[in-house]
Amino acid sequence: MSQSKIIGAVEIGTAKTVVLVGELVGDSTCNIIGKGACSSQGIKKGEVHDFKAASNCTHAAILAAEKSAQVTIDSIYLAQTGRHLKGSFNRGMAQVSSSHNIVGRQDIERAVEDAKCKQLPVERVYIHHIRNPFYLDGQQVDEPLHMEGSRLEVGYWSVHGSERKLSDQIRVINAFGLNVEDMIISSIAAGSMVTEESEKQAGVLVLDIGCGTTDYVVYKDGYIVQTGVIPVGGDHLTNDLSIGLRVNRKHAEYLKLNYGHALVNKKARDEKVWLIGDFTIGDRNLPRFAICQILNARLEELFKIVKKELGRLGTRDYLPAGVKLVGGTSQLPGIDLLAGEALNLEASLGRSPDWVQEGLRGPDYSTALGLLHYALTGHQDGDVQQTSSKGLLRKVARMLNLNFS
Amino acid sequence: MQGDNFNKPDTMFTGNLSGEPIRVKIIGVGGAGTNAIDRLKLSDLTEVHLASVNTDMQALANSLVSEKIMIGRGVTRGMGTGGEIALGRDAVEADRPALEKLVNGCDLVFIVAGLGGGTGSGAAPLIAELAAAQGALTIAFTMLPFTFEGGRRKKAADEAMGLLRKSCDAVIPLPNDVLLQTEGDEATVLDAFGMADDWIRRAIQSICAMLLKTGLINQDFSSLKQVFVERGGKTVFSLGYANGENAVQQALDDLLLCPLLHIQEYSKKADNLLVQITGGTDLTMGKVNQIMATVSEKLGCRDNIVMGATIDESRTNSVEIVVIGTTVLSKKSNYEKPPAAAVSHNSDEPLVLDEPEQAEALGKTPAPPEDFTRSRYEVHESKLKKKKQQANLFDQNEFMFLSEEEQRGFFDNTERNLYDGEDLDVPTYLRRGIKINLKE
């Protein structure tokens, strides 16, 4: 058993903090041996808003997970979201140096260095450098080493975030006495679970509509070409309802879950729903039409923003596999229809693959599962694209970790 | 004999009674302001003077108001500003003497302007400044542009709001986005603007009625000034009206459902509150008490409330409540505390605490790990405060009322969520002008 390592995958979400415990055996197997969840507090729009409350619920979730697995976690893989995460596409270029025009190892290194060299403003750190395909004299190649050409180009999708916001989350874990092994942005974690290799090759958009944020990732030719966070989620739906119908949040949430629909049904114009439904004082009936109107307006705007963010990548030709919706808000009835219409893509609800245990297949766990998947693939030395920048990533996490000795 | 006594101008009686009347002037600035003034029909308040100020000669010529001031003839040649704020400002500067004369000697000046255009945004702040400079209590009603009118107008309106807040005693914004909500599906543009006019009318009428009419509970000008002691803060403004058997309760419900209470331009809590209740002859002290208790509880103000109640014989069985509140910037911490704390709070002690001190005071109740937090990064006080209110929130959940925390809007103390110049935390339906019809 000396080879096995116990890792915890933690997603501090706006609605729920989810922890999965995985046992890494050797380099190829990860057994999920425990899980824990706790409803979140002190998190708004994916960012730590109240440190103490956030710590308490995260610690409760980790404890529950450790208890269910009856082990102690060695280190944590942490999912990251929040509007402070930004991404940019950087290109690097190198002229092939050898006289035979054969690409050598140092040419690749130079191109990669060139792409990663963009300096960030103070207080911002890179989280991921995700490599996109190499181009040799304009031709896309997967592995340029020993190929012939004169000009080698490479693109990187680099994700960076605010150092302070990132360390907020890391400190939550540190306060429990654990170190953060690595951070992965939520969209990539969720995306890796709900898409198949063929879809990634063809081109697919994964939209994780959570409680506080909407995270998206675009795959094309098997590479991650764009990621992003839009700080709008289920909380906004609830807040809109609460303001529009002038009810409190609790009731707004209830109305959203029970009577919400993403599409406005013109026929159901006169349908009324009860706010509480048990004839208590203060109970009143509300038009369902109004509920759907408010939800529809918000979601349609959200999809419009996504479409705008994607730009030329958001077309049907570029993304033949369409859009996959995951996250808590994707459970709203009719949301797939609206997404398909607003984004003009094939829309479907994302599902975790069949090998995942029944109880973990729900949208709650897809990000945490993705983290474990990432932890596993990160330990292999194979050429998995999203882990190609492993070394730097580690450094970031280590840099932000507080010292515990 | 007696008659003679009264007719003589220099007896002690008449000399005392007539005194100096309070001079109230309502000034409409710019196109929207002028239009609003034209439609303003104040019932039986002859003491109030109306005036229009505009750069557009044509619009001014059509105005029904007696006192019209054309500004910037040399700047715009009487053709309006075409949305140029700088032109609006220049026009005021050019005609400063005329405007000084306009506000000269007024005790109470209401400025009604539509912000976002040239004259409204450019001229209104300067007129407010002039009025305030000569000592008038200045209250501005500003109509804010629809979101779909674009970012430029919104930016102009925001800037003008900032300037107005500096010089006015109170600024009451009426966002057009919200106006649209209050009307039904079939409402025309005219109806929506009519609604704004109606709100302005009711607010002005209430304040004037309080001052000029003798009421059940009478208030004078000095006590009105008490409400507006400090400038620059956000305001609270809400109207409620109902008639029928259960008018008091319904008017209160209407007041608390007023969409203006639920948007971010307004504060949810006030430090100083002006409450004017107008009712028929059946308005009893008991009803007044019920209204005051609810209003002060919901708006979190206990210390400084100025209340007036007037009787209007024609309004039997109906109640109208108008609430205008101001917040004091330096005391912000005061009203964010839960009411329980506010009661026991000694208002004499200094209210502005140093941040670390306050954090300590509030952080004492939870367990010690707080120190760990503070040692590395200072935690914003709002985060600590929220924790304390949590306990309060759970108590409230037992009942079916809006709890304090919930009323304040969920995203209030998070960063603004800007995307393409729009704040995404504001409900989309409001920004897109989609009407939500709650009543059929």
Interface residues (C-beta under 8 A of the other chain):
Chain A: G42 K44 K45 E47 H49 D50 F51 K52 A53 S55 R83 R164 R171 A175 I230 P231 V232 D235 H236 T238 N239 D240 S242 I243 G244 L245 R246 N248 R249 K250 D270 I276 T280 I281 G282 D283 L286 P287 F289 A290 Q293 I294 A297 R298 E300 E301 I305
Chain B: Q181 L257 P259 H262 I263 P366 P369 E370 F372 T373 R376 Y377 V379 K383 K386 K387 Q390 N397 M400 F401 L402 S403 E406 Q407 G409 F410 F411 T414 E415 N417 Y419 L424 D425 P427 T428 Y429 L430 R432 I434 I436 N437 L438 E440
